[in-house]
């Protein structure tokens, strides 16, 4: 899968995604210090699912209707950082192509997804 990792996403998570064979670009490497709307536009331009830990992207995509190929929001705090990769891997395996066109929230106990209205 093709992902754009927001600046708040741990580098170790990016490494895990790449090791699993995913095509991952990072905001840090391509558009550091961009505002959220510019990050959404980059994800759309590059046709990448946005991986973030920032709730603001859901607001932009759902309420303001900015187009984005998909959003995966990790809601796992730093104290449980060791759980991020296993939970993300589970979400990717369970949802695969359904990540595109959806806003998916991954937390320690559950995975929720809802379609983006584009």
Order of alpha helices (4+ residues) and beta strands (2+ residues): beta-alpha-beta-alpha-alpha-beta-beta-alpha-beta-beta
